Amino acid sequence: MHAITRSGWIEVITGSMFSGKTEELLRRLRRAEIAGQEIAAFKPAVDDRYGEATIGSHNGRQWEARVVDAEGEGLWDVRDELNGEQVVAIDEANFFSTELVDVCEALAADGRRVIVSGTDQTFRGEPFEPLPQLMALAEYVDKLQAICTVCGEPASRNQRLIDGDPAHVDDPTIMVGAAESYEARCRNCHTLLTD
Ligand SMILES: [Zn+2]
Protein backbone atom coordinates (compact mmCIF):
# COMPACT_ATOMS: atom_id res chain seq x y z
CA MET A 1 0.00 0.00 0.00
CA HIS A 2 1.38 3.40 -0.95
CA ALA A 3 0.51 6.51 1.01
CA ILE A 4 1.30 9.06 -1.67
CA THR A 5 -0.26 11.94 0.22
CA ARG A 6 -0.92 12.61 3.85
CA SER A 7 -4.55 11.60 3.46
CA GLY A 8 -6.00 8.44 4.90
CA TRP A 9 -7.68 5.60 3.06
CA ILE A 10 -9.84 2.48 3.47
CA GLU A 11 -8.80 -1.11 2.76
CA VAL A 12 -11.40 -3.89 2.73
CA ILE A 13 -10.56 -7.56 3.20
CA THR A 14 -13.62 -9.66 2.39
CA GLY A 15 -14.76 -13.07 1.18
CA SER A 16 -16.61 -16.03 2.69
CA MET A 17 -15.90 -17.56 6.04
CA PHE A 18 -12.70 -19.68 6.09
CA SER A 19 -11.16 -17.59 3.29
CA GLY A 20 -8.35 -16.25 5.50
CA LYS A 21 -9.65 -12.70 6.07
CA THR A 22 -8.50 -12.47 9.67
CA GLU A 23 -5.10 -13.98 8.85
CA GLU A 24 -4.65 -11.33 6.17
CA LEU A 25 -5.73 -8.59 8.59
CA LEU A 26 -3.23 -9.83 11.19
CA ARG A 27 -0.48 -9.97 8.55
CA ARG A 28 -1.06 -6.31 7.69
CA LEU A 29 -1.13 -5.30 11.36
CA ARG A 30 2.11 -7.13 12.05
CA ARG A 31 3.86 -5.35 9.17
CA ALA A 32 2.65 -1.99 10.47
CA GLU A 33 3.81 -2.88 13.97
CA ILE A 34 7.27 -3.79 12.68
CA ALA A 35 7.41 -0.36 11.06
CA GLY A 36 6.70 1.21 14.43
CA GLN A 37 3.23 2.47 13.54
CA GLU A 38 0.61 2.86 16.25
CA ILE A 39 -2.39 0.54 15.79
CA ALA A 40 -5.88 0.40 17.28
CA ALA A 41 -8.04 -2.68 16.65
CA PHE A 42 -11.77 -3.02 17.21
CA LYS A 43 -14.44 -5.69 17.01
CA PRO A 44 -18.21 -5.64 17.57
CA ALA A 45 -20.03 -6.72 20.71
CA VAL A 46 -22.06 -9.72 19.57
CA ASP A 47 -24.18 -10.96 22.45
CA ASP A 48 -22.79 -14.34 23.42
CA ARG A 49 -19.26 -13.40 22.47
CA TYR A 50 -19.23 -10.13 24.34
CA GLY A 51 -16.00 -9.59 26.21
CA GLU A 52 -13.74 -11.51 23.85
CA ALA A 53 -11.20 -8.81 23.21
CA THR A 54 -8.92 -10.45 20.71
CA ILE A 55 -8.89 -10.74 16.95
CA GLY A 56 -7.96 -14.35 16.36
CA SER A 57 -7.78 -16.67 13.42
CA HIS A 58 -8.05 -20.42 13.30
CA ASN A 59 -4.30 -20.86 13.42
CA GLY A 60 -4.14 -19.34 16.89
CA ARG A 61 -2.54 -15.98 16.13
CA GLN A 62 -4.18 -13.13 18.01
CA TRP A 63 -4.28 -9.38 18.32
CA GLU A 64 -5.68 -7.34 21.20
CA ALA A 65 -8.89 -5.55 20.23
CA ARG A 66 -11.34 -3.22 21.91
CA VAL A 67 -14.98 -4.32 21.85
CA VAL A 68 -17.47 -1.62 20.81
CA ASP A 69 -21.24 -1.50 20.28
CA ALA A 70 -22.28 -2.95 16.94
CA GLU A 71 -24.88 -0.26 16.24
CA GLY A 72 -25.99 3.20 17.29
CA GLU A 73 -23.93 6.04 18.71
CA GLY A 74 -21.67 3.64 20.61
CA LEU A 75 -20.09 2.71 17.29
CA TRP A 76 -18.46 6.14 17.22
CA ASP A 77 -16.33 5.01 20.18
CA VAL A 78 -14.07 3.61 17.45
CA ARG A 79 -13.20 7.21 16.59
CA ASP A 80 -13.58 8.76 20.04
CA GLU A 81 -11.15 6.34 21.71
CA LEU A 82 -8.31 7.04 19.30
CA ASN A 83 -5.26 9.08 20.12
CA GLY A 84 -2.41 9.16 17.67
CA GLU A 85 -2.94 5.78 16.04
CA GLN A 86 -2.20 5.85 12.30
CA VAL A 87 -3.71 2.43 11.63
CA VAL A 88 -7.24 1.40 12.63
CA ALA A 89 -8.33 -2.22 12.18
CA ILE A 90 -11.97 -3.36 12.33
CA ASP A 91 -12.69 -7.10 12.31
CA GLU A 92 -16.04 -8.91 11.90
CA ALA A 93 -17.37 -5.80 10.20
CA ASN A 94 -20.48 -7.61 8.96
CA PHE A 95 -21.85 -7.55 12.52
CA PHE A 96 -21.82 -3.74 12.56
CA SER A 97 -24.73 -1.58 11.39
CA THR A 98 -24.28 0.58 8.28
CA GLU A 99 -23.22 3.37 10.66
CA LEU A 100 -19.78 1.78 10.26
CA VAL A 101 -19.58 3.28 6.76
CA ASP A 102 -19.71 6.83 8.14
CA VAL A 103 -17.26 5.95 10.91
CA CYS A 104 -14.72 4.57 8.42
CA GLU A 105 -15.14 7.56 6.12
CA ALA A 106 -14.50 9.89 9.06
CA LEU A 107 -11.40 7.93 10.09
CA ALA A 108 -9.98 8.11 6.57
CA ALA A 109 -10.78 11.84 6.45
CA ASP A 110 -8.81 12.18 9.70
CA GLY A 111 -5.79 10.85 7.79
CA ARG A 112 -5.84 7.29 9.11
CA ARG A 113 -5.30 3.98 7.35
CA VAL A 114 -8.50 2.00 7.94
CA ILE A 115 -8.41 -1.78 7.45
CA VAL A 116 -11.84 -3.45 7.54
CA SER A 117 -12.37 -7.20 7.49
CA GLY A 118 -15.70 -9.01 7.20
CA THR A 119 -17.82 -11.27 5.04
CA ASP A 120 -19.73 -9.63 2.18
CA GLN A 121 -22.58 -12.14 1.80
CA THR A 122 -25.32 -13.38 4.08
CA PHE A 123 -25.92 -17.12 4.47
CA ARG A 124 -28.46 -16.61 1.65
CA GLY A 125 -25.75 -15.44 -0.74
CA GLU A 126 -27.06 -11.87 -0.73
CA PRO A 127 -25.04 -8.66 -0.17
CA PHE A 128 -24.38 -8.25 3.54
CA GLU A 129 -24.16 -4.60 4.61
CA PRO A 130 -22.10 -2.74 5.55
CA LEU A 131 -19.39 -4.56 3.53
CA PRO A 132 -20.82 -3.84 0.04
CA GLN A 133 -20.94 -0.09 0.74
CA LEU A 134 -17.45 -0.17 2.22
CA MET A 135 -16.14 -2.06 -0.82
CA ALA A 136 -17.52 0.69 -3.06
CA LEU A 137 -15.94 3.50 -1.04
CA ALA A 138 -12.60 1.81 -0.31
CA GLU A 139 -9.35 2.57 -2.11
CA TYR A 140 -8.32 -1.10 -1.91
CA VAL A 141 -10.49 -4.24 -1.90
CA ASP A 142 -9.25 -7.80 -1.58
CA LYS A 143 -11.89 -10.50 -1.97
CA LEU A 144 -10.47 -13.81 -0.79
CA GLN A 145 -11.73 -17.25 -1.75
CA ALA A 146 -12.12 -20.26 0.49
CA ILE A 147 -12.35 -23.80 -0.85
CA CYS A 148 -15.77 -25.40 -1.29
CA THR A 149 -16.22 -28.10 1.33
CA VAL A 150 -18.33 -30.17 -1.09
CA CYS A 151 -16.53 -30.01 -4.46
CA GLY A 152 -13.16 -28.32 -3.91
CA GLU A 153 -13.78 -25.37 -6.24
CA PRO A 154 -13.12 -21.78 -5.08
CA ALA A 155 -15.82 -20.77 -2.60
CA SER A 156 -17.36 -17.34 -2.06
CA ARG A 157 -20.52 -18.28 -0.15
CA ASN A 158 -21.39 -19.00 3.47
CA GLN A 159 -23.39 -22.21 3.87
CA ARG A 160 -25.31 -22.14 7.14
CA LEU A 161 -26.18 -25.56 8.54
CA ILE A 162 -28.64 -26.34 11.34
CA ASP A 163 -28.02 -29.79 12.78
CA GLY A 164 -26.25 -30.65 9.54
CA ASP A 165 -29.07 -29.51 7.22
CA PRO A 166 -29.17 -26.34 5.07
CA ALA A 167 -30.72 -23.34 6.84
CA HIS A 168 -34.11 -22.00 5.77
CA VAL A 169 -34.20 -18.94 3.56
CA ASP A 170 -36.45 -17.15 6.10
CA ASP A 171 -34.02 -17.57 9.02
CA PRO A 172 -32.66 -14.32 10.50
CA THR A 173 -29.46 -13.03 8.95
CA ILE A 174 -27.67 -12.94 12.28
CA MET A 175 -28.55 -15.81 14.62
CA VAL A 176 -27.37 -15.44 18.19
CA GLY A 177 -27.03 -18.42 20.46
CA ALA A 178 -28.27 -20.90 17.88
CA ALA A 179 -26.57 -24.21 17.27
CA GLU A 180 -25.68 -23.40 13.69
CA SER A 181 -22.47 -24.11 11.87
CA TYR A 182 -20.98 -22.86 8.63
CA GLU A 183 -19.10 -24.20 5.62
CA ALA A 184 -17.55 -22.33 2.73
CA ARG A 185 -19.23 -23.37 -0.52
CA CYS A 186 -19.22 -22.43 -4.18
CA ARG A 187 -22.26 -21.07 -6.02
CA ASN A 188 -23.27 -24.53 -7.26
CA CYS A 189 -23.05 -26.28 -3.90
CA HIS A 190 -24.66 -23.51 -1.82
CA THR A 191 -28.21 -24.49 -0.80
CA LEU A 192 -31.15 -23.09 1.16
CA LEU A 193 -34.38 -24.66 2.37
CA THR A 194 -37.33 -22.81 0.85
CA ASP A 195 -40.39 -24.57 2.30
ZN1 LIG B 1 -18.82 -26.57 -4.65
Residues whose N, C-alpha, C, O or C-beta is under 5 A from the ligand:
A	BS01	ZN	C148 V150 C151 G152 E153 C186 C189
